[in-house]
Amino acid sequence: MLGTGQDRRSFLKFLAASPLLASIPLPERALAQATSLQGVDALIANTADGLDVFDFEAVAARNIPPAHWGYLQTGVDGDETLRANREAFAQYQLRERRMVDVSKMDMGVELFGARYDSPIFMCPLGAQKAFHPEAEVAVARAAKVKNQLQVLSTVASLPIEDVARARVDPLWFQLYPTNSLDVSIKLAKRAEAAGCPVMMVTVDLTVGRNTETATRFLRTDTRQCTSCHSPRGSDNRTRAMFSGIDMSNVGFLSPSLSWDFIGTMKDATRMKVLIKGLETGEDAALAVKYGADGVVVSNHGGRASETGRGTLECLPEVVSAVKGRIPVLVDGGVRRGTDALKALALGATAVGIGRPYIWGLGAFGQPGVERVLGLLNNELRLAMAGVGARNVKEITPKALIRKA
Ligand SMILES: Cc1cc2nc3c(=O)[nH]c(=O)nc-3n(C[C@H](O)[C@H](O)[C@H](O)COP(=O)(O)O)c2cc1C
């Protein structure tokens, strides 16, 4: 976990800000406090001081209540897959090219007819009021300023219509199927009416999960949270997207989900239908066969099942099975522009971030999200120039070398 200086630095910053500090063994605690006191790793006071996404993580750790912080940071079981997502990027190094004229750079990408200024997009993350009162609307405003893609979760805190208004240009919708086809169709119709051109169907969370780290944090939190859910606890079926739908007999999970669901959804809506949460070449081939318009290689940020496999490790087999027929997006563990470059070089069309933009949101609201996007974009621009790529299409596998 603390393999690199960067990881260690951010971990120490996290410790210094963490309510769990008191339960941490003395030497680590002393070190965390010492680095913090020296001011070198002091928490940033404004967005401009943030030099990387980890600066925002530390401030968010201070601002966000423990139970919500645990919900954000958790993986499943022992968080192996969460770590594997990060570690996969370290398996590749960049091959620098010199004397390429990179005075004019274009980081834009086109996705289903819309142009975005960066291939980095914001993944669907539920219940964002848990991190900031302005939640998904603040994220939408930042997405608008940066002209970057935002995908709204089924379990968003705020109504899709409000978020779409703040985004101005269309956002995408993410669908959790539930066990009711009728509910899925109603959700899809509502997203379509709100102007969404694309829907991602998340298929990696159909049977439940064991979010151990979240539970441990929850135990330390004695507050009664009423800002984002009822005092009885969080129930996804009460989220804004389900208002007006009778959810009393609907199960949130969908263990019987099958490939036919994609065709059914395509018949029910004019939106493009992507599948989010694939990890294998076999499933990617099936996605094409069943008519998906795109796939997202994802393991839910290491929070669905404990495969121990980073998404960057899964990406090549998916790209090879898809054979260029539909776009392949990827997310999981992207914390640097160089990470995004590595994914693009391995064949991704666009690269998603989850937790980092929420760190920006939790730290400073909309300006924090903007700064996180800006930092990652700038890192990507520098990495692209380094490998001699003037635009996203010029990022090829030749930009990478696998560590021996
Ligand atoms: C707090 C949290 C909530 C999430 N909620 C959703 C969700 O509602 N729908 C979904 O498809 N994925 C959800 N995800 C997964 C993200 O869309 C994305 O796959 C993941 O966060 C990417 O990994 P990263 O956080 O390491 O960047 C969530 C992830 C987190 C951390």
The ligand as a MOL file (V3000), in Angstrom:
LIG
                    3D

  0  0  0     0  0            999 V3000
M  V30 BEGIN CTAB
M  V30 COUNTS 31 33 0 0 0
M  V30 BEGIN ATOM
M  V30 1 C -18.4950 6.1850 -3.4710 0
M  V30 2 C -18.6610 5.5110 -4.7950 0
M  V30 3 C -19.9280 5.3840 -5.3120 0
M  V30 4 C -20.1020 4.7600 -6.5470 0
M  V30 5 N -21.3630 4.7000 -7.0790 0
M  V30 6 C -21.5400 4.1290 -8.2860 0
M  V30 7 C -22.8190 4.1120 -8.8750 0
M  V30 8 O -23.7930 4.6160 -8.3200 0
M  V30 9 N -22.9380 3.5080 -10.0920 0
M  V30 10 C -21.8720 2.9320 -10.7480 0
M  V30 11 O -22.0390 2.4020 -11.8320 0
M  V30 12 N -20.6440 2.9780 -10.2010 0
M  V30 13 C -20.4500 3.5590 -9.0110 0
M  V30 14 N -19.1940 3.6380 -8.4930 0
M  V30 15 C -18.0380 3.1630 -9.2940 0
M  V30 16 C -17.5200 4.2930 -10.1910 0
M  V30 17 O -18.4450 4.5930 -11.2040 0
M  V30 18 C -16.1900 3.9470 -10.8540 0
M  V30 19 O -16.3100 2.7140 -11.5080 0
M  V30 20 C -15.0110 3.8980 -9.8630 0
M  V30 21 O -15.1770 4.8490 -8.8320 0
M  V30 22 C -13.6930 4.1630 -10.5930 0
M  V30 23 O -12.6200 3.9290 -9.7330 0
M  V30 24 P -11.8360 5.0780 -8.9250 0
M  V30 25 O -12.7520 5.5430 -7.8360 0
M  V30 26 O -10.6480 4.3410 -8.4040 0
M  V30 27 O -11.4680 6.1710 -9.8850 0
M  V30 28 C -18.9970 4.2520 -7.2530 0
M  V30 29 C -17.7170 4.3920 -6.7230 0
M  V30 30 C -17.5430 5.0290 -5.5060 0
M  V30 31 C -16.1450 5.2080 -4.9860 0
M  V30 END ATOM
M  V30 BEGIN BOND
M  V30 1 1 1 2
M  V30 2 1 2 3
M  V30 3 2 2 30
M  V30 4 2 3 4
M  V30 5 1 4 5
M  V30 6 1 4 28
M  V30 7 2 5 6
M  V30 8 1 6 7
M  V30 9 1 6 13
M  V30 10 2 7 8
M  V30 11 1 7 9
M  V30 12 1 9 10
M  V30 13 2 10 11
M  V30 14 1 10 12
M  V30 15 2 12 13
M  V30 16 1 13 14
M  V30 17 1 14 15
M  V30 18 1 14 28
M  V30 19 1 15 16
M  V30 20 1 16 17
M  V30 21 1 16 18
M  V30 22 1 18 19
M  V30 23 1 18 20
M  V30 24 1 20 21
M  V30 25 1 20 22
M  V30 26 1 22 23
M  V30 27 1 23 24
M  V30 28 2 24 25
M  V30 29 1 24 26
M  V30 30 1 24 27
M  V30 31 2 28 29
M  V30 32 1 29 30
M  V30 33 1 30 31
M  V30 END BOND
M  V30 END CTAB
M  END
